[in-house]
């Protein structure tokens, strides 16, 4: 069964009142990276996923999950 | 937006604009490709200037460019998503160069084709497709 990675990064970020630029700054990437991850255009590496989770104070599996297509 | 993230976005957008402009100039210079070895000095200069530009474009695609920028801005402008975009663009460019080379080999087996003309077509196809793919991916990412 094909699977797709989805995330609720945007909702979590907005819930904290952060802009994409602020989150990008917090984990040391460009705003472009945050934008493409939120839009599910780009699947981040484990390193970036762990940094996002740490910055937002959530477990990785709460931010990212696999869904069947 | 924070300063460094804003600067990285600005640099990425500028890189897209510069690469588009340079590729248009590069392709325009190929509108009348030489069909034989350069003869006069001016032809040699034009030929080697074109090759030098090709080398610069290849290095930008391989490394992300911005060699004279400060390391922080350069690192942010060449982060994970940019490296992925460059890898995909180079993959497209390689396919285009190979397809052009194969087509050129077919034509060359039927009729005489000057090597300098064939090589320029392969270089142009590879760099043009790779650059335009990178520009498209970066524009989408910056939107």
Backbone of each chain as ProteinMPNN parsed JSONL, in Angstrom:
{"seq_chain_A": "XXXXXXXXXXXXXXXXXXXXXXXXXXXXXXXXXXXXXXXXXXXXXXXXXXXXXXXXXXXXXXXXXXXXX", "coords_chain_A": {"N_chain_A": [[0.848, -1.203, 0.0], [0.718, 2.16, -0.98], [2.285, 4.842, 0.74], [2.173, 8.09, 2.273], [3.964, 10.893, 3.507], [2.787, 13.068, 5.908], [2.195, 16.209, 7.623], [1.705, 18.287, 10.57], [2.874, 20.708, 10.852], [2.537, 23.441, 10.22], [0.17, 24.174, 11.619], [0.99, 23.674, 14.23], [3.157, 25.435, 14.476], [1.869, 27.929, 14.058], [0.191, 27.835, 16.203], [1.908, 28.401, 18.232], [2.416, 30.961, 17.695], [4.451, 31.681, 15.985], [6.373, 32.875, 13.197], [7.227, 31.684, 9.886], [9.844, 32.442, 9.397], [10.861, 32.857, 11.978], [10.795, 30.276, 13.042], [12.518, 29.056, 11.247], [14.903, 30.401, 11.852], [15.248, 29.489, 14.448], [15.974, 26.825, 14.144], [18.069, 26.929, 12.41], [17.851, 26.932, 9.572], [16.786, 27.919, 6.217], [13.934, 30.085, 5.498], [12.685, 29.086, 3.328], [13.01, 26.313, 3.495], [11.321, 25.66, 5.659], [8.879, 26.455, 4.567], [8.611, 24.698, 2.344], [8.52, 22.244, 3.632], [6.201, 22.49, 5.201], [4.305, 22.709, 3.167], [4.436, 20.215, 2.18], [6.036, 19.629, 0.053], [8.625, 19.018, 0.246], [10.441, 16.442, 1.781], [11.795, 16.364, 4.881], [15.115, 15.709, 6.256], [16.025, 13.324, 8.841], [17.466, 14.691, 10.743], [16.624, 17.393, 10.473], [13.918, 17.023, 11.051], [14.038, 16.205, 13.726], [15.141, 18.506, 14.857], [13.091, 20.343, 14.353], [11.057, 19.238, 15.914], [12.184, 19.491, 18.458], [12.423, 22.28, 18.651], [9.772, 23.069, 18.6], [8.785, 21.782, 20.751], [7.533, 19.278, 20.713], [6.91, 15.728, 20.265], [8.475, 13.951, 17.55], [6.764, 12.224, 16.188], [4.341, 13.408, 16.566], [4.379, 15.585, 15.0], [4.924, 14.632, 12.436], [3.484, 12.17, 10.305], [2.648, 8.991, 8.81], [0.436, 8.434, 6.121], [-1.971, 6.37, 4.527], [-2.436, 6.161, 1.031]], "CA_chain_A": [[0.0, 0.0, 0.0], [1.544, 3.377, -0.988], [2.119, 5.731, 1.895], [2.621, 9.473, 2.078], [4.286, 11.567, 4.767], [2.081, 14.337, 6.096], [2.632, 16.842, 8.879], [0.891, 19.413, 11.042], [3.882, 21.697, 11.252], [1.999, 24.8, 10.119], [-0.771, 24.402, 12.724], [1.765, 23.726, 15.478], [3.92, 26.702, 14.471], [0.94, 29.042, 14.245], [-0.301, 27.723, 17.575], [2.894, 29.054, 19.107], [2.523, 32.362, 17.289], [5.724, 31.89, 15.3], [6.381, 32.983, 11.74], [8.146, 30.71, 9.267], [11.201, 32.959, 9.579], [11.294, 32.623, 13.365], [11.075, 28.842, 13.192], [13.736, 28.802, 10.458], [16.024, 30.915, 12.64], [15.425, 28.654, 15.647], [16.647, 25.544, 13.855], [19.23, 27.163, 11.549], [17.637, 26.68, 8.138], [16.143, 29.068, 5.577], [12.466, 30.068, 5.523], [12.326, 28.243, 2.185], [12.911, 24.929, 3.971], [10.089, 25.547, 6.461], [7.761, 26.589, 3.631], [8.446, 23.484, 1.527], [8.116, 21.131, 4.517], [4.784, 22.719, 5.537], [3.485, 22.429, 1.972], [4.668, 18.801, 1.85], [6.777, 19.541, -1.209], [9.948, 18.486, 0.591], [10.498, 15.571, 2.963], [13.058, 16.734, 5.541], [15.938, 14.633, 6.823], [15.762, 13.039, 10.256], [18.1, 15.766, 11.533], [15.724, 18.556, 10.465], [12.684, 16.634, 11.757], [14.33, 16.229, 15.17], [15.315, 19.907, 15.256], [11.749, 20.957, 14.36], [10.343, 18.731, 17.086], [12.781, 20.088, 19.659], [12.102, 23.716, 18.689], [8.334, 23.251, 18.856], [8.462, 21.098, 21.997], [6.62, 18.152, 20.44], [7.593, 14.543, 19.73], [8.497, 13.929, 16.074], [5.591, 11.516, 15.647], [3.181, 14.294, 16.634], [4.507, 16.53, 13.88], [4.922, 13.902, 11.164], [2.895, 10.837, 10.335], [2.42, 8.371, 7.501], [-0.969, 8.142, 5.817], [-2.113, 5.538, 3.327], [-3.085, 6.92, -0.047]], "C_chain_A": [[0.885, 1.255, 0.0], [1.236, 4.271, 0.209], [2.694, 7.112, 1.595], [2.901, 10.093, 3.444], [3.515, 12.884, 4.833], [2.541, 14.962, 7.413], [1.658, 17.937, 9.297], [1.798, 20.516, 11.59], [3.302, 23.109, 11.273], [1.081, 25.124, 11.308], [-0.018, 24.541, 14.049], [2.531, 25.043, 15.585], [2.999, 27.882, 14.75], [0.353, 29.042, 15.656], [0.64, 28.388, 18.571], [3.086, 30.524, 18.751], [3.821, 32.695, 16.576], [5.503, 32.093, 13.81], [7.312, 31.889, 11.191], [9.597, 31.141, 9.482], [11.719, 32.705, 10.975], [11.625, 31.15, 13.592], [12.359, 28.475, 12.438], [14.974, 29.218, 11.239], [16.322, 29.983, 13.829], [16.165, 27.355, 15.342], [17.793, 25.694, 12.845], [19.069, 26.725, 10.107], [17.017, 27.933, 7.53], [14.624, 28.948, 5.697], [11.913, 29.155, 4.428], [12.133, 26.783, 2.615], [11.626, 24.723, 4.764], [8.872, 25.56, 5.535], [7.53, 25.295, 2.849], [8.055, 22.27, 2.384], [6.625, 21.268, 4.851], [3.868, 22.373, 4.366], [3.63, 20.998, 1.464], [5.28, 18.624, 0.475], [8.1, 18.82, -0.957], [9.859, 17.637, 1.855], [11.836, 15.834, 3.654], [13.826, 15.511, 6.014], [15.552, 14.417, 8.283], [16.318, 14.153, 11.141], [17.164, 16.973, 11.62], [14.435, 18.229, 11.226], [12.89, 16.693, 13.269], [14.504, 17.663, 15.673], [13.97, 20.624, 15.321], [10.986, 20.542, 15.614], [10.872, 19.374, 18.366], [12.392, 21.561, 19.777], [10.644, 23.953, 19.058], [7.866, 22.52, 20.117], [7.456, 19.974, 21.828], [7.438, 16.935, 20.028], [7.488, 14.538, 18.199], [7.215, 13.305, 15.512], [4.302, 12.328, 15.785], [3.19, 15.295, 15.489], [4.353, 15.831, 12.531], [4.227, 12.561, 11.335], [2.691, 10.322, 8.913], [0.936, 8.131, 7.316], [-1.012, 7.297, 4.544], [-2.87, 6.318, 2.269], [-4.273, 6.152, -0.604]], "O_chain_A": [[1.722, 1.406, 0.89], [0.086, 4.426, 0.622], [3.589, 7.264, 0.764], [2.177, 9.853, 4.41], [3.59, 13.707, 3.92], [3.201, 14.307, 8.219], [0.887, 18.446, 8.484], [1.53, 21.144, 12.615], [3.535, 23.876, 12.208], [1.188, 26.187, 11.92], [-0.335, 25.396, 14.876], [2.553, 25.682, 16.637], [3.31, 28.736, 15.581], [0.06, 30.092, 16.226], [0.215, 28.874, 19.618], [3.827, 31.242, 19.422], [4.249, 33.849, 16.56], [4.562, 31.549, 13.231], [8.071, 31.263, 11.931], [10.47, 30.307, 9.72], [12.891, 32.371, 11.149], [12.611, 30.82, 14.251], [13.176, 27.692, 12.922], [15.967, 28.491, 11.288], [17.479, 29.727, 14.166], [16.9, 26.844, 16.187], [18.416, 24.703, 12.465], [20.003, 26.216, 9.489], [16.751, 28.902, 8.241], [14.091, 27.869, 5.959], [10.852, 28.547, 4.565], [11.212, 26.107, 2.157], [10.922, 23.732, 4.567], [7.947, 24.767, 5.706], [6.393, 24.846, 2.708], [7.346, 21.379, 1.917], [5.878, 20.291, 4.792], [2.789, 21.813, 4.555], [3.033, 20.617, 0.458], [5.075, 17.606, -0.186], [8.62, 18.113, -1.82], [9.283, 18.05, 2.862], [12.892, 15.561, 3.085], [13.267, 14.423, 6.155], [14.844, 15.229, 8.879], [15.722, 14.511, 12.156], [16.937, 17.513, 12.702], [13.921, 19.07, 11.964], [12.024, 17.17, 14.003], [14.071, 17.998, 16.776], [13.73, 21.417, 16.231], [10.359, 21.363, 16.284], [10.1, 19.753, 19.246], [12.07, 22.037, 20.865], [10.32, 24.922, 19.745], [6.703, 22.622, 20.506], [6.621, 19.745, 22.703], [8.541, 17.082, 19.5], [6.527, 15.059, 17.633], [6.657, 13.77, 14.519], [3.283, 11.979, 15.188], [2.144, 15.786, 15.064], [3.736, 16.362, 11.608], [4.36, 11.902, 12.366], [2.579, 11.089, 7.957], [0.252, 7.682, 8.236], [-0.215, 7.477, 3.623], [-3.821, 7.04, 2.568], [-4.944, 6.632, -1.518]]}, "seq_chain_B": "XXXXXXXXXXXXXXXXXXXXXXXXXXXXXXXXXXXXXXXXXXXXXXXXXXXXXXXXXXXXXXXXXXXXXXXXXXXXXXXXXXXXXXXXXXXXXXXXXXXXXXXXXXXXXXXXXXXXXXXXXXXXXXXXXXXXXXXXXXXXXXX", "coords_chain_B": {"N_chain_B": [[10.28, 38.623, 10.051], [13.3, 36.886, 10.8], [16.667, 38.234, 10.751], [18.807, 36.709, 9.502], [17.439, 34.633, 8.192], [15.863, 36.144, 6.521], [17.817, 37.405, 4.979], [18.936, 35.171, 3.734], [16.771, 34.322, 2.17], [16.547, 36.523, 0.483], [19.007, 36.407, -0.853], [18.74, 33.927, -2.118], [16.605, 34.448, -3.849], [17.782, 36.381, -5.434], [19.815, 34.896, -6.597], [18.302, 33.181, -8.193], [17.271, 35.027, -10.05], [19.643, 35.991, -11.245], [20.744, 33.633, -12.313], [18.785, 32.978, -14.192], [18.977, 35.154, -15.962], [21.67, 34.933, -16.824], [21.586, 32.436, -18.051], [19.868, 32.954, -20.182], [21.45, 34.718, -21.682], [23.566, 32.99, -22.196], [22.289, 30.973, -23.718], [21.432, 32.533, -25.863], [23.834, 33.21, -27.029], [24.353, 30.853, -28.194], [22.777, 30.689, -30.325], [23.699, 30.853, -32.908], [25.582, 28.496, -33.433], [29.056, 27.556, -33.819], [30.069, 25.761, -36.695], [32.397, 24.712, -37.281], [35.938, 24.508, -36.528], [37.203, 27.298, -34.629], [38.556, 30.054, -36.458], [39.58, 32.712, -36.657], [41.059, 35.126, -34.383], [39.114, 36.516, -32.925], [37.024, 34.744, -33.049], [38.023, 32.635, -31.575], [38.184, 33.848, -29.069], [35.467, 34.372, -28.528], [34.506, 31.733, -28.498], [35.939, 30.541, -26.37], [35.113, 32.184, -24.306], [32.46, 31.518, -24.136], [32.71, 28.852, -23.335], [33.918, 29.26, -20.854], [31.86, 30.52, -19.482], [30.064, 28.427, -19.454], [31.406, 26.688, -17.74], [31.353, 28.159, -15.364], [28.581, 28.219, -14.873], [28.136, 25.5, -14.464], [29.639, 25.099, -12.126], [28.225, 26.718, -10.351], [25.815, 25.341, -10.266], [26.719, 22.973, -9.127], [27.804, 23.736, -6.668], [26.249, 25.75, -5.563], [27.012, 28.347, -5.663], [27.608, 31.803, -4.74], [30.138, 32.328, -3.657], [31.644, 34.355, -2.551], [30.224, 35.337, -0.468], [29.332, 35.802, 3.046], [30.008, 33.085, 5.323], [27.778, 32.216, 6.886], [25.431, 33.204, 5.632], [25.775, 31.963, 3.213], [25.634, 29.264, 3.918], [22.99, 29.086, 4.855], [21.656, 29.714, 2.516], [22.195, 27.565, 1.033], [20.938, 25.343, 2.07], [19.309, 22.293, 3.232], [16.982, 21.895, 1.538], [17.653, 23.361, -0.718], [19.906, 22.011, -1.588], [18.711, 19.601, -2.26], [17.101, 20.506, -4.355], [19.079, 21.29, -6.147], [20.26, 18.818, -6.672], [18.165, 17.468, -7.946], [17.876, 19.115, -10.187], [20.36, 18.758, -11.444], [20.139, 16.103, -12.083], [18.086, 16.167, -13.996], [19.427, 17.729, -15.895], [21.563, 16.056, -16.59], [20.16, 13.951, -17.81], [19.067, 15.334, -20.003], [21.418, 16.095, -21.351], [22.473, 13.594, -21.999], [20.418, 12.578, -23.637], [20.563, 14.39, -25.744], [23.156, 13.842, -26.617], [22.86, 11.216, -27.486], [20.976, 11.553, -29.542], [22.574, 13.162, -31.154], [24.584, 11.346, -31.789], [23.178, 9.565, -33.359], [22.501, 11.194, -35.556], [25.102, 11.853, -36.38], [25.98, 9.42, -37.264], [24.734, 9.165, -39.631], [25.289, 11.375, -41.15], [27.982, 13.698, -41.716], [29.147, 15.414, -38.857], [30.346, 18.26, -37.29], [32.601, 18.044, -34.567], [32.872, 20.095, -32.66], [30.474, 21.449, -32.854], [28.628, 19.447, -32.1], [29.429, 18.932, -29.452], [28.954, 21.389, -28.24], [26.189, 21.505, -28.409], [25.458, 19.432, -26.674], [26.471, 20.396, -24.237], [24.985, 22.771, -24.001], [22.316, 21.784, -23.888], [22.375, 20.227, -21.528], [23.13, 22.086, -19.487], [21.199, 24.105, -19.817], [18.708, 22.84, -19.32], [19.149, 21.881, -16.696], [19.596, 24.291, -15.28], [17.193, 25.725, -15.695], [15.393, 23.998, -14.489], [16.267, 24.088, -11.83], [15.805, 26.804, -11.278], [13.005, 26.872, -11.475], [12.232, 25.117, -9.366], [13.297, 26.479, -7.165], [11.914, 28.898, -7.275], [9.316, 28.009, -6.745], [9.709, 27.072, -4.146], [10.335, 29.397, -2.789], [8.012, 30.794, -2.86]], "CA_chain_B": [[11.202, 37.524, 9.799], [14.602, 37.15, 11.387], [17.627, 38.821, 9.816], [19.555, 35.757, 8.676], [16.487, 33.931, 7.314], [15.463, 37.122, 5.502], [18.97, 37.573, 4.087], [19.059, 33.945, 2.931], [15.705, 34.36, 1.167], [16.898, 37.549, -0.488], [20.105, 35.89, -1.662], [18.214, 32.846, -2.968], [15.805, 35.069, -4.916], [18.717, 37.04, -6.351], [20.494, 33.831, -7.352], [17.359, 32.729, -9.23], [17.208, 36.053, -11.104], [20.925, 36.03, -11.952], [20.906, 32.402, -13.102], [17.881, 33.076, -15.341], [19.544, 36.129, -16.907], [22.898, 34.381, -17.405], [21.233, 31.332, -18.952], [19.315, 33.557, -21.412], [22.62, 35.198, -22.438], [24.305, 31.794, -22.627], [21.536, 30.331, -24.805], [21.42, 33.456, -27.013], [25.142, 33.093, -27.687], [24.385, 29.572, -28.898], [21.793, 30.738, -31.41], [24.425, 30.522, -34.143], [26.76, 27.763, -32.98], [30.043, 27.331, -34.875], [29.998, 24.408, -37.268], [33.768, 24.304, -37.563], [36.908, 25.045, -35.578], [37.408, 28.735, -34.778], [39.656, 30.389, -37.375], [40.172, 34.003, -36.321], [41.24, 35.368, -32.941], [37.835, 36.913, -32.335], [36.21, 33.522, -32.907], [38.584, 31.9, -30.441], [37.79, 34.557, -27.834], [34.034, 34.099, -28.328], [34.355, 30.31, -28.188], [36.425, 30.251, -25.012], [34.261, 32.916, -23.358], [31.253, 30.681, -23.988], [33.095, 27.685, -22.526], [34.159, 29.734, -19.482], [30.53, 30.738, -18.899], [29.518, 27.084, -19.207], [32.084, 26.165, -16.548], [30.828, 28.904, -14.214], [27.214, 27.74, -14.623], [28.249, 24.155, -13.889], [30.12, 25.237, -10.741], [27.111, 27.258, -9.543], [24.861, 24.245, -10.059], [27.316, 21.949, -8.261], [28.15, 24.227, -5.322], [25.29, 26.743, -5.078], [27.539, 29.699, -5.909], [27.753, 32.729, -3.597], [31.441, 31.986, -3.068], [32.238, 35.492, -1.842], [29.325, 35.748, 0.627], [29.799, 35.311, 4.346], [29.7, 31.654, 5.448], [26.445, 31.952, 7.458], [24.44, 33.433, 4.572], [25.995, 30.94, 2.185], [25.13, 27.984, 4.444], [21.52, 29.153, 4.874], [21.159, 29.741, 1.133], [22.464, 26.245, 0.437], [20.535, 24.358, 3.08], [18.869, 20.976, 2.762], [16.03, 21.923, 0.423], [18.384, 23.863, -1.895], [20.756, 20.905, -2.07], [17.803, 18.651, -2.925], [16.721, 21.125, -5.636], [20.235, 21.213, -7.051], [20.439, 17.417, -7.072], [17.136, 17.146, -8.95], [18.191, 19.873, -11.402], [21.498, 18.105, -12.109], [19.605, 14.846, -12.631], [17.4, 16.561, -15.238], [20.449, 18.19, -16.832], [22.288, 14.878, -17.074], [19.269, 13.249, -18.751], [18.974, 16.139, -21.23], [22.711, 16.01, -22.042], [22.583, 12.248, -22.569], [19.454, 12.474, -24.741], [21.128, 15.173, -26.861], [24.323, 13.107, -27.114], [22.359, 10.04, -28.222], [20.418, 12.083, -30.794], [23.721, 13.605, -31.957], [25.283, 10.16, -32.297], [22.351, 9.035, -34.459], [22.688, 12.087, -36.711], [26.5, 11.76, -36.828], [26.197, 8.152, -37.963], [24.095, 9.276, -40.952], [25.919, 12.46, -41.897], [29.116, 14.276, -40.994], [28.787, 16.49, -37.929], [31.556, 18.755, -36.623], [32.61, 17.699, -33.138], [32.685, 21.292, -31.839], [29.029, 21.728, -32.876], [27.945, 18.419, -31.301], [29.744, 19.118, -28.032], [28.253, 22.581, -27.751], [24.772, 21.17, -28.238], [25.333, 18.611, -25.447], [26.693, 21.309, -23.099], [23.843, 23.684, -23.912], [21.124, 21.06, -23.436], [22.534, 19.835, -20.122], [23.126, 23.249, -18.593], [19.935, 24.832, -19.933], [17.652, 22.098, -18.608], [19.466, 21.863, -15.257], [19.4, 25.631, -14.718], [15.77, 26.078, -15.69], [14.726, 23.162, -13.471], [16.634, 24.644, -10.524], [15.088, 28.078, -11.143], [11.592, 26.561, -11.235], [12.097, 24.546, -8.018], [13.588, 27.518, -6.179], [10.793, 29.856, -7.285], [8.203, 27.371, -6.024], [10.055, 26.989, -2.72], [10.353, 30.747, -2.211], [6.668, 31.407, -2.963]], "C_chain_B": [[12.567, 37.881, 10.377], [15.584, 37.579, 10.311], [18.279, 37.795, 8.903], [18.635, 34.99, 7.728], [16.049, 34.852, 6.181], [16.586, 37.309, 4.485], [19.131, 36.365, 3.179], [18.002, 33.905, 1.834], [16.027, 35.358, 0.066], [18.001, 37.056, -1.427], [19.623, 34.786, -2.608], [17.421, 33.419, -4.135], [16.716, 35.743, -5.935], [19.441, 36.004, -7.208], [19.595, 33.324, -8.483], [17.323, 33.718, -10.385], [18.495, 36.069, -11.939], [21.085, 34.8, -12.843], [20.003, 32.427, -14.337], [18.485, 33.991, -16.4], [20.78, 35.553, -17.598], [22.568, 33.261, -18.391], [20.627, 31.857, -20.254], [20.467, 34.057, -22.299], [23.383, 34.013, -23.032], [23.615, 31.117, -23.817], [21.525, 31.211, -26.053], [22.742, 33.381, -27.774], [25.268, 31.788, -28.467], [23.432, 29.555, -30.081], [22.441, 30.424, -32.753], [25.699, 29.783, -33.767], [27.752, 27.561, -34.127], [29.925, 25.898, -35.405], [31.398, 23.907, -37.609], [34.692, 24.874, -36.478], [37.009, 26.56, -35.748], [38.634, 29.006, -35.652], [40.376, 31.666, -36.916], [40.259, 34.175, -34.811], [39.918, 35.682, -32.269], [36.91, 35.704, -32.145], [36.706, 32.676, -31.742], [38.139, 32.529, -29.118], [36.328, 34.262, -27.518], [33.788, 32.662, -27.881], [34.773, 30.019, -26.748], [35.653, 31.024, -23.941], [32.99, 32.106, -23.087], [31.554, 29.462, -23.108], [33.335, 28.077, -21.061], [32.828, 29.958, -18.765], [29.862, 29.398, -18.568], [30.116, 26.496, -17.924], [31.559, 26.845, -15.283], [29.427, 28.408, -13.865], [27.236, 26.35, -13.981], [28.678, 24.231, -12.424], [29.018, 25.788, -9.827], [26.104, 26.145, -9.253], [25.409, 23.189, -9.094], [27.479, 22.445, -6.823], [27.133, 25.215, -4.74], [25.766, 28.174, -5.278], [27.704, 30.488, -4.626], [29.079, 32.527, -2.884], [32.022, 33.117, -2.235], [31.368, 35.987, -0.685], [29.857, 35.223, 1.963], [29.261, 33.9, 4.581], [28.285, 31.362, 5.975], [25.366, 32.097, 6.381], [24.55, 32.352, 3.506], [25.417, 29.595, 2.645], [23.603, 27.969, 4.432], [20.933, 29.121, 3.46], [21.415, 28.434, 0.405], [22.087, 25.158, 1.438], [19.913, 23.135, 2.399], [17.965, 21.014, 1.532], [16.713, 22.428, -0.857], [19.266, 22.769, -2.474], [19.906, 19.86, -2.787], [17.379, 19.193, -4.291], [17.867, 21.047, -6.642], [20.431, 19.797, -7.561], [19.419, 17.038, -8.149], [17.435, 17.854, -10.27], [19.336, 19.21, -12.169], [21.07, 16.774, -12.735], [18.9, 15.12, -13.969], [18.415, 16.975, -16.303], [21.234, 17.03, -17.426], [21.445, 14.135, -18.109], [19.187, 13.998, -20.077], [20.268, 16.042, -22.031], [22.869, 14.648, -22.716], [21.643, 12.074, -23.77], [19.975, 13.217, -25.975], [22.316, 14.44, -27.468], [23.887, 11.893, -27.946], [21.785, 10.482, -29.577], [21.545, 12.524, -31.728], [24.469, 12.43, -32.562], [24.521, 9.53, -33.458], [22.577, 9.861, -35.724], [24.104, 11.927, -37.276], [26.782, 10.451, -37.552], [25.587, 8.169, -39.363], [24.764, 10.341, -41.816], [27.049, 13.052, -41.068], [28.641, 15.42, -40.086], [30.063, 16.97, -37.235], [31.497, 18.502, -35.122], [32.34, 18.923, -32.266], [31.203, 21.662, -31.765], [28.295, 20.738, -31.962], [28.187, 18.629, -29.808], [29.03, 20.338, -27.46], [26.773, 22.304, -27.541], [24.538, 20.361, -26.957], [25.476, 19.503, -24.213], [25.477, 22.204, -22.905], [22.604, 22.972, -23.358], [21.214, 20.737, -21.948], [22.421, 21.015, -19.179], [21.791, 23.997, -18.63], [18.833, 24.13, -19.128], [17.907, 22.103, -17.099], [19.176, 23.223, -14.622], [17.923, 25.982, -14.631], [14.981, 25.25, -14.663], [15.011, 23.712, -12.067], [15.874, 25.947, -10.261], [13.619, 27.825, -10.8], [11.376, 26.043, -9.801], [12.312, 25.613, -6.947], [12.453, 28.543, -6.113], [9.613, 29.292, -6.511], [8.471, 27.365, -4.52], [9.993, 28.358, -2.043], [8.971, 31.388, -2.161], [5.996, 31.495, -1.6]], "O_chain_B": [[12.937, 39.054, 10.431], [15.376, 37.332, 9.123], [18.311, 37.97, 7.685], [19.007, 34.726, 6.584], [15.883, 34.42, 5.04], [16.34, 37.365, 3.281], [19.428, 36.51, 1.993], [18.287, 33.506, 0.705], [15.817, 35.093, -1.118], [17.938, 37.263, -2.638], [20.049, 34.721, -3.762], [17.538, 32.949, -5.266], [16.466, 35.69, -7.139], [19.653, 36.214, -8.403], [20.065, 33.069, -9.591], [17.342, 33.324, -11.551], [18.452, 36.149, -13.167], [21.51, 34.912, -13.993], [20.398, 31.957, -15.404], [18.506, 33.655, -17.584], [20.923, 35.67, -18.815], [23.198, 33.15, -19.443], [20.845, 31.273, -21.316], [20.46, 33.847, -23.512], [23.787, 34.027, -24.195], [24.264, 30.738, -24.793], [21.598, 30.704, -27.172], [22.771, 33.476, -29.001], [26.168, 31.63, -29.292], [23.291, 28.539, -30.761], [21.823, 29.813, -33.626], [26.782, 30.37, -33.779], [27.343, 27.411, -35.279], [29.708, 24.955, -34.644], [31.563, 22.816, -38.155], [34.253, 25.637, -35.618], [36.914, 27.064, -36.866], [39.624, 28.278, -35.59], [41.601, 31.7, -36.802], [39.609, 33.452, -34.056], [39.628, 35.182, -31.182], [36.12, 35.654, -31.202], [35.915, 32.076, -31.015], [37.768, 31.829, -28.176], [35.986, 33.941, -26.38], [32.969, 32.406, -26.999], [34.062, 29.343, -26.005], [35.55, 30.572, -22.801], [32.515, 32.027, -21.954], [30.755, 29.092, -22.248], [32.999, 27.325, -20.146], [32.686, 29.628, -17.587], [29.189, 29.255, -17.547], [29.409, 25.883, -17.125], [31.346, 26.193, -14.261], [29.117, 28.198, -12.692], [26.456, 26.061, -13.073], [28.145, 23.512, -11.579], [28.895, 25.375, -8.673], [25.604, 26.024, -8.135], [24.652, 22.584, -8.335], [27.315, 21.678, -5.874], [27.16, 25.485, -3.54], [24.997, 29.115, -5.08], [27.914, 29.917, -3.555], [29.141, 32.552, -1.655], [32.803, 32.874, -1.315], [31.729, 36.944, 0.0], [30.706, 34.333, 2.009], [28.183, 33.557, 4.096], [27.662, 30.381, 5.568], [24.502, 31.233, 6.232], [23.546, 31.887, 2.967], [24.79, 28.88, 1.862], [22.99, 26.972, 4.051], [19.853, 28.574, 3.237], [20.917, 28.217, -0.7], [22.817, 24.185, 1.627], [19.98, 22.969, 1.181], [18.165, 20.247, 0.59], [16.387, 21.974, -1.954], [19.366, 22.614, -3.691], [20.326, 19.299, -3.8], [17.303, 18.444, -5.265], [17.659, 20.776, -7.825], [20.732, 19.59, -8.736], [19.754, 16.377, -9.132], [17.27, 17.272, -11.343], [19.291, 19.111, -13.395], [21.579, 16.377, -13.783], [19.095, 14.395, -14.945], [18.278, 16.614, -17.472], [21.536, 17.021, -18.62], [21.951, 13.737, -19.159], [19.23, 13.388, -21.145], [20.229, 15.92, -23.256], [23.334, 14.555, -23.851], [22.025, 11.496, -24.788], [19.846, 12.738, -27.101], [22.474, 14.414, -28.689], [24.481, 11.592, -28.981], [22.063, 9.877, -30.612], [21.488, 12.295, -32.936], [24.934, 12.497, -33.7], [25.117, 9.029, -34.411], [22.809, 9.323, -36.807], [24.291, 11.872, -38.491], [27.707, 10.372, -38.36], [25.88, 7.301, -40.185], [24.805, 10.233, -43.042], [27.061, 12.916, -39.844], [27.847, 16.269, -40.491], [30.786, 16.162, -36.652], [30.465, 18.721, -34.487], [31.659, 18.817, -31.246], [30.73, 22.134, -30.73], [27.452, 21.132, -31.156], [27.266, 18.519, -28.999], [28.559, 20.312, -26.323], [26.171, 22.815, -26.596], [23.554, 20.572, -26.248], [24.703, 19.386, -23.262], [24.996, 22.378, -21.786], [21.926, 23.491, -22.471], [20.26, 20.942, -21.199], [21.699, 20.954, -18.184], [21.31, 24.466, -17.599], [18.119, 24.765, -18.352], [16.981, 22.307, -16.315], [18.579, 23.294, -13.548], [17.458, 26.479, -13.605], [14.031, 25.738, -14.052], [14.114, 23.792, -11.227], [15.364, 26.167, -9.162], [13.059, 28.493, -9.93], [10.453, 26.477, -9.111], [11.598, 25.648, -5.945], [12.079, 28.999, -5.033], [8.983, 29.995, -5.721], [7.571, 27.62, -3.721], [9.642, 28.463, -0.868], [8.779, 32.407, -1.498], [4.869, 31.98, -1.498]]}, "name": "protein", "num_of_chains": 2, "seq": "XXXXXXXXXXXXXXXXXXXXXXXXXXXXXXXXXXXXXXXXXXXXXXXXXXXXXXXXXXXXXXXXXXXXXXXXXXXXXXXXXXXXXXXXXXXXXXXXXXXXXXXXXXXXXXXXXXXXXXXXXXXXXXXXXXXXXXXXXXXXXXXXXXXXXXXXXXXXXXXXXXXXXXXXXXXXXXXXXXXXXXXXXXXXXXXXXXXXXXXXXXXXXXXXXXXX"}
